[in-house]
Amino acid sequence: MPAHEEFVARSVTTPSFELLTLNPSVDTMISASVTRTGLWQPSITRVVQALASRHCNQTDGGALAVDVGTNIGYETLMLLMHGCRVIGFEMQDEISALVQQSAARNGVAS
């Protein structure tokens, strides 16, 4: 059992993924949106999905994406689920740990 309450959202992207979030009543932006709708910034999601579909699932290991300001890892997970290699930067250790746990939960941890 986790040391703190666990908040989990499921994306409505293809492929879908589970994302550990912050408490949506505290993080009223990203965590709340992803928990409520399964999406964060739908127009950006469409662009990232299109690019990832085209460039990430390649036989040579796929594209390398850099996510600066990873936050809870919505874009990072979306890219990983498409087969991208991702380098993510998140300054807050607790949030960075959530991203790593989300990746492991979805079978895309390195």
Summary of the structure (lengths in Angstrom):
residues: 110
radius of gyration: 13.3
end to end distance: 23.0
largest distance: 42.0
contacts: 317
relative contact order: 0.17
helix: 39%
strand: 16%
